[in-house]
Amino acid sequence: MRVLLVSPKSSFPDATPRWLRIPQLVLPILAALTPAEHEVLMVEEEFECLPVDESWDVVGITAMTATAPRAYELASLFKHNGAKVILGGIHPSVLPDEAALFGDAVVVGEAEGVWKQVLYDARRNQLKRFYHNLQPDLSESPLPVRRRTRSILGLPSFVIPIMASRGCPYDCEFCCVHSVYGRRQRHLPIEHIIEDIRRTGARRVMFLDDNIGGVRSFTMQLINALKPLKVSWYGQAAVRFILDDELFDAAVRSGLEALFVGVESVEPEALKRMRKSVPSTHLYEKAIERCRSAGVIFHASLIFGLDEDTPCVFERTLEFLVRNSVPSISACILTPYPGTPLFERLMREGRILHTNWSYYDHTTVCYQPKNMDPEELGEKYLDFRNRFFSYSSIIQRGYAQLRVAPVVYLAANIAYRKTTKLMEEHIHNYSKWLRRQRGVPTLDRIKVPAADQPYARV
């Protein structure tokens, strides 16, 4: 059979500069799970054009919440063209009944252990509606099928994505990782990870794990195994990873260059309610300085719109970031993703404004904040981004980056500045759209295509 594997693009601008975006790993894993007798093509629509004019027997589409409407649109198109469509990923896993309206089958959970059966059933025209596979043994996960993904500049991707584990022991209200991948962190064999890196020939790798330091003993073994490879690596970790002297120093010696850190908020009450492992902003400051001294980029993830947030949160956060010369950030609007305790709570409280999944994109307000109007939160968020990525802020924070990665710092901040300008029209248009929705029943606002409606637009 001819098998097309697709990762759809989002309908709206991504706040991350394109050259900094990391190719996904799900398609290479699916390709590796596909038996050799099938012809496979992988397409990340963010970077490549879809071969819609070709004939496909099976089309597998992976979807996040913001890309779900596009996934459903493509599902309708390919079904109309005669392909069997399989939907999977985070969004179909938490809303399988919705996804089943658009695909021939839905994979709920992870692909290991079921994908071969899906293809076997598709060939025999005996597809089931759902295939459930929650928390499989990752030692059975194959080495991903790698290819040289090219960026918008036509150059090879800046870093290669690597997976070492799935699952997260934390219980963040706004996250569905633990409900889909489990609260216990499951690991790939270390020799499997090292072989994957060796095969790619990569000099820079990005661990996609939600918390690379979740299990200390495993992380230490992985770090020691990385040292002989002499690669530069990046990952996501909690602040306590940085504050662990032995673990952090070993990570730096093994090639650690940057960490994505879930700071979330600088408001003490918010940190307390989120039960963060670091209860004080003083410890954040210590971690930031520690990274700078070690030559490691500290990339802070922030969330605005928490119940504790008032309009003053933007000024206090900006002051904290500039005072500590934080090199780069991912600033997000709180997004109540389906499948999270946050979505369920806000739905019970009648605070979900709509279920147009395209707008569940980290940059638009899809719920009623406690202490601000949705439009006010959106405008203040946009103003915050403009001020943080202003030239004066870049220069002010830049002095502290001279001994870390000054070229990367300058390029990343200018790129984020440009994408912020591109977001302005999107956020303003969303505010107008939201005002038009006033008085429309919440659950009637979902904007997805009918299951049998063919699409010409790609």
C-alpha angles and dihedrals in degrees: 000000000000108000124194118194115198137189106191124221124241119257093231138046118290114227090219116087110248095238089056095051116109119225113245123254100208095082095051089050092050090048090052091050091052114098114249095246090071125081110232133195123182120205128183101195090204089070107018143045120252117242093229095156093061126088116251130184096198130017118192114197124189116201140192119196096265091049096043096097090050089047090052090047091053091044090057091048096050093043088053088053092054104262126132107240124212118191124201144146134087099314098047088045093058095036104031095154091056092048091048089064089069107030135055090234139005127216108213111201124350129355100227109105097016110050095079089050090050091054092045091052092045091055090052093044089241102117116161120222094240136022113195121200115157122181102346124190104276092206084079093055110111127228107274120253101249128206135169103264112200126217128221090276091057091247126125114272113280095234137013118236117235130183122210101163148000130212132049130227093208122097104213110173093222097050131081097188093103092049093052103031100025137247093267115080109234119200137208114231108273092232087056091054093047092048090051091053092046092051093054093052086217122164093195125041134181119209108217094198114129088232118010090189097048095116109034098202093052092045092052091051091049093048092051090049091051095056098079091051092063093212129148112237141190132195150161118261145157120254091253088067088063093044092053099095098200096042096045095045090050090049092052091050090051093056107275109164106162141015130201103215126193100227090153096174144006091208111108094214092052092049089050094051092046089053091228116191087234108056097184135058086219088072090049088055090050091051092049092052091045091055092047092051090050094047093248121139112236108210109188124209113210133187124203126193100048115154090255093054121107125178088272092068092082094057093045092048093048091050091051094049096047094043090053094041093233103193100213142355145195103218113193140180111235106265120199098214116196111256093039128108086237093061092048092049095048090046090053089049092049092241101123105108098195144335099232093137094199088074094052088096108122092256105069130063110243097170140044109268118218100234105024141042113255091246092050092051091050094048094046090048090053091047090050092053092048092051096045092050095040117124091247091054092046090052094044093051092038099075090069091052097059092098097039115050108318097171093049090044094053095043094047095047094048090048091050089048091056094047090050089058089051090052094058095078091045094052094044092049090049091054089054091048091049093053089054090055095061109124095016111122108257099236092048092063099078110122108204129132123260113266094245098039114115119216130213096183114092 
